[in-house]
Amino acid sequence: MQRIGMRAEDVAWTLLQSEENVEPLIALKKKTGLEGDEVERLLLWHAARHSLPNVVSLPVDNSVKHRLEQDLGQLHAAKVSVLAGTYHFNRAARIATLRRFPAGPMEWELSGIPRSYFLRAAFPANLRLLAFVVSRLGGRAPCFFMHVAPAPRSRALSVPKEVLRSYYRMVRSLELQPDVRALLAHAWFHDPAAVRDYPQLEVLNRPYKDHGGLITLLGPAPPSSGVLEGNAQRSADYLAGKVRYQYGFAIWPRDAAIRWADANPELGD
């Protein structure tokens, strides 16, 4: 970096915060003559170092701050490739620039409800979805959009209490941000048919089904949805055409989520 007249600490934050960072990163790597992920790791280290002092003032639960501080210190040392444009790089870049937050086996980003979701839901579910968003949320954004954490953290999804504790951390963080309207998720495991076939998925759906939320089906879930991961039999059945799951779009309104958290203080760290 010094040889080509650039300082990593000067460009790390700008590059990693941009949604269009792949081409600039590839161009930068071409100048350095490096083809591995060394440049990405260097930029992640500098961006994380920049973010660390700001963690203490973030409006998130203390348990999330603790996990975020740990992640920021380790992003550059990931055991998987973090080449520009890959899932692992994009996730790390968002954490390094304080746009993605760890809550255990689940994580979240600040986002909203895409307009396309209202078109993908079949009638009359699309009308119920629209009415729910208008009456319970009052708008499409901002919301917490939940994501499954990568392995090995995702293994805790098989432990019901760890799933609920992850929800608890997200809700307590939502509570500290008064403008956030809801917790959202978009996944194949929110399809009731998937829960029927794999009862262990029930806990992932419980907040939306039993505590004031809504789940709406949005069409077929492709292989890229993650349906092939974590269970060899499910993967084989899917590839053989024996099962086909849909994307379920789950919404948990702010007021309902906070009431649930207040009633379950034992889930706190």
C-alpha positions as CSV (number, residue, x, y, z in Angstrom):
1,M,0.0,0.0,0.0
2,Q,2.8,2.4,0.8
3,R,4.6,1.5,-2.4
4,I,1.6,2.6,-4.5
5,G,1.3,5.8,-2.5
6,M,-1.8,4.9,-0.4
7,R,-2.5,4.5,3.3
8,A,-4.8,1.7,4.2
9,E,-6.2,3.7,7.2
10,D,-7.2,6.5,4.9
11,V,-9.3,4.4,2.5
12,A,-10.6,1.5,4.7
13,W,-13.7,3.2,6.1
14,T,-14.8,4.8,2.8
15,L,-14.3,1.6,0.8
16,L,-15.9,-0.8,3.2
17,Q,-18.9,1.5,3.9
18,S,-19.8,1.7,0.2
19,E,-22.3,-0.8,-1.2
20,E,-20.3,-0.6,-4.5
21,N,-16.9,-1.6,-3.1
22,V,-16.1,-4.6,-5.3
23,E,-14.7,-2.9,-8.4
24,P,-12.7,-0.3,-6.4
25,L,-11.2,-3.1,-4.3
26,I,-10.3,-5.2,-7.3
27,A,-8.6,-2.1,-8.8
28,L,-6.7,-1.5,-5.6
29,K,-5.6,-5.1,-5.4
30,K,-4.4,-5.0,-9.0
31,K,-2.1,-2.1,-8.1
32,T,-0.7,-3.9,-5.2
33,G,-0.1,-7.1,-7.2
34,L,-1.9,-9.2,-4.6
35,E,-4.4,-11.8,-5.6
36,G,-5.4,-13.3,-2.2
37,D,-7.5,-11.6,0.5
38,E,-4.6,-9.8,2.2
39,V,-5.8,-6.3,1.2
40,E,-9.4,-7.1,2.4
41,R,-8.1,-8.2,5.8
42,L,-5.9,-5.1,6.1
43,L,-8.9,-2.8,5.4
44,L,-11.1,-4.8,7.8
45,W,-8.6,-4.4,10.5
46,H,-8.3,-0.6,10.0
47,A,-12.1,-0.1,9.7
48,A,-12.7,-2.1,12.9
49,R,-10.0,-0.2,14.7
50,H,-11.8,3.0,13.7
51,S,-15.2,1.7,15.0
52,L,-14.1,0.2,18.3
53,P,-14.1,3.5,20.3
54,N,-17.7,4.2,19.1
55,V,-19.2,0.9,20.3
56,V,-19.7,2.1,23.9
57,S,-22.1,4.9,22.7
58,L,-24.2,2.8,20.4
59,P,-28.0,2.4,21.2
60,V,-27.8,-1.4,21.5
61,D,-28.0,-3.8,24.4
62,N,-24.8,-4.2,26.5
63,S,-24.7,-7.9,25.5
64,V,-24.6,-6.8,21.8
65,K,-21.9,-4.3,22.5
66,H,-19.8,-7.0,24.1
67,R,-20.2,-9.3,21.1
68,L,-19.5,-6.5,18.7
69,E,-16.3,-5.6,20.4
70,Q,-15.2,-9.2,20.2
71,D,-16.0,-9.4,16.5
72,L,-14.3,-6.1,15.6
73,G,-11.1,-7.5,17.1
74,Q,-11.3,-10.7,15.1
75,L,-12.7,-9.8,11.6
76,H,-9.3,-9.6,10.0
77,A,-8.4,-13.1,11.2
78,A,-11.4,-15.0,9.8
79,K,-10.7,-18.6,9.1
80,V,-12.6,-18.4,5.8
81,S,-11.8,-16.4,2.7
82,V,-12.9,-12.8,2.8
83,L,-12.3,-11.9,-0.9
84,A,-14.2,-8.9,-2.1
85,G,-17.7,-9.7,-3.3
86,T,-18.2,-12.8,-1.2
87,Y,-20.8,-13.3,1.6
88,H,-18.1,-13.4,4.3
89,F,-16.5,-10.2,3.1
90,N,-19.8,-8.3,2.8
91,R,-20.8,-9.4,6.3
92,A,-17.4,-8.5,7.8
93,A,-17.5,-5.1,6.1
94,R,-20.9,-4.3,7.5
95,I,-19.8,-5.3,11.0
96,A,-16.6,-3.3,10.7
97,T,-18.5,-0.2,9.7
98,L,-21.2,-0.7,12.4
99,R,-24.0,-1.6,10.0
100,R,-24.5,-5.2,11.1
101,F,-24.8,-6.3,14.7
102,P,-24.3,-9.8,16.4
103,A,-26.9,-11.2,18.8
104,G,-25.8,-14.8,19.1
105,P,-27.0,-17.3,16.4
106,M,-28.8,-14.4,14.8
107,E,-27.7,-10.9,13.6
108,W,-29.5,-7.8,12.3
109,E,-29.1,-4.9,10.0
110,L,-31.1,-1.7,9.9
111,S,-33.4,-1.8,6.8
112,G,-37.0,-1.8,5.8
113,I,-39.7,-3.7,4.0
114,P,-39.1,-3.8,0.2
115,R,-42.1,-2.7,-1.8
116,S,-41.7,-5.8,-3.9
117,Y,-42.9,-8.0,-1.0
118,F,-46.4,-6.6,-1.3
119,L,-46.5,-7.8,-4.9
120,R,-45.0,-11.2,-4.2
121,A,-47.6,-12.2,-1.7
122,A,-50.6,-13.9,-3.2
123,F,-54.2,-12.5,-2.8
124,P,-55.6,-12.1,-0.1
125,A,-52.4,-12.5,1.9
126,N,-51.0,-9.3,0.2
127,L,-53.9,-7.3,1.5
128,R,-53.4,-8.7,5.0
129,L,-49.7,-7.8,4.8
130,L,-50.5,-4.3,3.7
131,A,-53.1,-3.7,6.3
132,F,-50.8,-5.1,9.1
133,V,-47.9,-2.8,8.0
134,V,-50.2,0.3,7.9
135,S,-52.1,-0.4,11.2
136,R,-49.3,-1.9,13.3
137,L,-46.1,-0.4,12.0
138,G,-47.2,2.9,10.4
139,G,-44.5,2.6,7.7
140,R,-42.1,0.3,6.0
141,A,-38.9,1.6,7.7
142,P,-36.7,1.7,9.7
143,C,-36.7,-1.9,11.0
144,F,-34.3,-4.5,12.2
145,F,-33.8,-7.1,9.5
146,M,-32.7,-10.4,11.0
147,H,-30.1,-12.7,9.4
148,V,-28.7,-16.1,10.5
149,A,-25.1,-15.8,11.7
150,P,-22.6,-18.0,9.9
151,A,-21.1,-21.2,11.4
152,P,-20.2,-21.9,14.1
153,R,-22.6,-19.5,15.7
154,S,-25.5,-20.8,13.6
155,R,-25.2,-24.2,15.3
156,A,-26.9,-22.6,18.4
157,L,-30.1,-22.4,16.4
158,S,-30.7,-26.0,17.5
159,V,-30.8,-24.8,21.1
160,P,-34.3,-23.2,21.7
161,K,-33.1,-21.1,24.7
162,E,-30.2,-19.6,22.6
163,V,-32.6,-18.7,19.9
164,L,-34.9,-16.9,22.3
165,R,-32.0,-15.1,24.0
166,S,-30.9,-13.9,20.6
167,Y,-34.4,-12.5,19.9
168,Y,-34.3,-10.9,23.4
169,R,-31.0,-9.1,22.6
170,M,-32.4,-7.8,19.4
171,V,-35.6,-6.6,21.0
172,R,-33.8,-4.9,23.9
173,S,-31.6,-3.1,21.3
174,L,-34.8,-2.2,19.3
175,E,-36.2,-0.7,22.5
176,L,-33.2,1.7,22.7
177,Q,-34.0,3.1,19.2
178,P,-37.4,4.7,19.3
179,D,-37.8,5.2,15.6
180,V,-37.4,1.4,14.8
181,R,-40.8,0.0,13.9
182,A,-40.3,-3.8,13.9
183,L,-38.2,-6.8,13.7
184,L,-38.3,-8.5,10.3
185,A,-37.1,-11.8,8.8
186,H,-37.3,-13.3,5.3
187,A,-36.4,-17.1,5.3
188,W,-37.5,-20.5,4.1
189,F,-37.8,-21.7,7.8
190,H,-40.7,-19.3,8.3
191,D,-42.8,-21.5,5.9
192,P,-45.3,-23.4,8.0
193,A,-44.6,-26.5,5.9
194,A,-41.0,-26.4,6.9
195,V,-42.0,-26.2,10.6
196,R,-44.3,-29.2,10.0
197,D,-41.4,-31.2,8.6
198,Y,-38.8,-30.0,11.1
199,P,-40.5,-29.2,14.4
200,Q,-37.2,-27.8,15.8
201,L,-37.8,-24.7,13.7
202,E,-40.9,-23.8,15.8
203,V,-38.9,-21.7,18.2
204,L,-37.7,-19.5,15.3
205,N,-41.3,-18.8,14.4
206,R,-42.7,-18.5,17.9
207,P,-42.4,-14.7,18.4
208,Y,-44.3,-14.0,15.2
209,K,-47.0,-16.6,15.6
210,D,-47.6,-16.4,19.3
211,H,-46.7,-12.9,20.3
212,G,-48.3,-10.4,18.0
213,G,-46.5,-10.9,14.7
214,L,-47.4,-11.9,11.2
215,I,-45.9,-14.4,8.7
216,T,-46.7,-14.1,5.0
217,L,-45.6,-16.5,2.3
218,L,-43.8,-14.8,-0.7
219,G,-43.2,-17.6,-3.2
220,P,-40.7,-20.4,-3.7
221,A,-37.4,-20.4,-1.8
222,P,-34.5,-21.2,-4.2
223,P,-31.4,-23.2,-3.3
224,S,-29.6,-20.0,-2.5
225,S,-32.0,-19.4,0.4
226,G,-30.0,-21.7,2.7
227,V,-32.5,-24.5,2.5
228,L,-29.7,-26.9,1.5
229,E,-27.6,-26.1,4.5
230,G,-27.4,-27.8,7.9
231,N,-29.4,-31.0,7.1
232,A,-28.2,-33.6,4.6
233,Q,-31.7,-35.3,4.4
234,R,-33.5,-32.0,3.7
235,S,-30.9,-31.1,1.1
236,A,-31.3,-34.5,-0.6
237,D,-35.1,-34.2,-0.6
238,Y,-35.0,-30.7,-2.0
239,L,-32.7,-31.6,-4.8
240,A,-34.8,-34.7,-5.6
241,G,-37.9,-32.5,-5.8
242,K,-39.6,-34.2,-2.8
243,V,-40.0,-30.9,-0.9
244,R,-40.4,-27.3,-1.9
245,Y,-40.5,-24.6,0.7
246,Q,-41.6,-21.0,0.3
247,Y,-40.1,-17.8,1.6
248,G,-41.9,-16.7,4.8
249,F,-41.8,-13.0,5.5
250,A,-42.1,-12.5,9.3
251,I,-42.9,-9.2,11.0
252,W,-42.8,-8.6,14.8
253,P,-44.1,-5.1,15.6
254,R,-42.2,-3.0,18.1
255,D,-44.8,-2.8,20.8
256,A,-45.5,-6.6,20.8
257,A,-41.8,-7.4,20.8
258,I,-41.1,-5.2,23.8
259,R,-44.1,-6.6,25.7
260,W,-42.6,-10.1,25.1
261,A,-39.2,-9.1,26.3
262,D,-40.6,-7.4,29.4
263,A,-42.4,-10.7,30.3
264,N,-39.2,-12.8,29.8
265,P,-36.4,-11.1,31.8
266,E,-34.8,-14.4,32.5
267,L,-33.5,-14.4,28.9
268,G,-31.2,-11.5,29.5
269,D,-27.5,-11.9,29.9
